[in-house]
Amino acid sequence: MGNDIFTDMFDYKKIRAEFPIFSHHPDLIYFDNAATTHKPKSVIDAISNFYQKENANIHRGIYPLAAQTTMKYEEVRSKVAKFIQANSSNEIIYTSGTTASINLVAQSYLQPRLQEGDEVIISAMEHHANLIPWQMICKNAGANLRVIPINKKGELDLVKFKTMLSRKVKMVAIVHISNSLGTINPIEEIIELSHQKDIPVLVDGAQSVAHYSIDVQALDVDFFTFSGHKLFGPTGVGILYGKKIYLEQMQPYQFGGDMIKNVTFEETIFAEVPQRFEAGTTNIAGVIGLGASIDFVSSLDRVGVAEYIKGLTDYAMNKLLKINDLEVVGTAKNKSSIISFTLNNIHPHDVATFLGTDNIAIRAGNHCTQPVMDFYKITGTTRASFSIYNHTAEIDVLVEKIKEIREFFLSV
Ligand SMILES: Cc1ncc(COP(=O)(O)O)c(C=O)c1O
């Protein structure tokens, strides 16, 4: 069974005990953390407490319960700002998740500015959420969506990228960590190169925010997006960070209550940033839960967490690569805790179904990155992604089960 060296540097059992899902499913081996993470009790309690003891709408009522909820909701905004080192909480917009955050930038920032012949640069490893919003506005404007190619290891071709940068490019939108290949992209360099040509950069941080400390000011990134549910927080809530100079130029693209200063039948004056981007009743309980998840993550030794998860990934890579006919898809030098693989010509859904019957939760398919699958000429991969409550002993079980599945399919 598993190698315990990691337990010395990181008390995974203590962490795991904070996640109620594992007391309900003690045998669950959860390796689908790139899809969503489980929630610690503190997050679940924060949401439950909110509904049981505090529920009220925000920015409207002036009675004490409503005022208190508004205060808590806005406190989380400051907490998020501090968490990603934003200059001001006014640069933090609540959305329903990464997808909504990217759509907001595409619709509110870029769409009104994009002209025929302009260009938007993305990469060949984008999640559909950071592809389709740009593709749609490019099509409408007669602009071109350009794609930074990748090599077989799943690394960006930065030489090519440099040649693509020109005055025609109006946005570079790039994933920080690829959800299907695990590649960690050199976003610092990409931002610097883009800024040399005055091009704003959006970084999709959906897969990075749980594992690494983000400092948006040090990165000098113009827009940064993430989802609560991949950060041990609730679903249905996410963040768009935007630099003030950009947010203040942006008109909202969703209209209604809570985003206005004044309304007549003739005209509406919008509220200031960030409220003008938060039309209607937002996911208040989700925001409260996100605050609790940030407290949880902040209470961890983040460098220790990153080392622990890197240790798990290296351990898994070593063992998986020894399995006959298993090929890891995405072998970048700089790789995160996401391992995609194919196993002979066995369909990834079959692999995942077999593993599922043994309580191993693992993802199979194209991972919302169909062009990545096209690039490798495969229909999909099986993907294991690790988090703080995983352990080497679980990886040992996975490896043995994969060997069994291979044997089984060879025998039929
Ligand atoms: C890299 C990346 N970007 C964007 C998304 C979309 O996130 P959400 O579905 O939370 O909006 C995901 C989700 O898997 C992702 O992995």
The ligand as an ORCA input file, in Angstrom:
! r2SCAN-3c Opt
* xyz 0 1
  C      -9.753     25.443    -17.507
  C     -11.218     25.625    -17.301
  N     -11.812     26.736    -17.729
  C     -13.115     26.954    -17.561
  C     -13.911     26.032    -16.939
  C     -15.368     26.312    -16.755
  O     -15.653     26.464    -15.394
  P     -17.157     26.554    -14.883
  O     -17.873     25.366    -15.473
  O     -17.039     26.482    -13.401
  O     -17.713     27.841    -15.377
  C     -13.358     24.841    -16.487
  C     -14.186     23.792    -15.877
  O     -13.868     22.636    -15.870
  C     -11.961     24.637    -16.665
  O     -11.376     23.526    -16.246
*
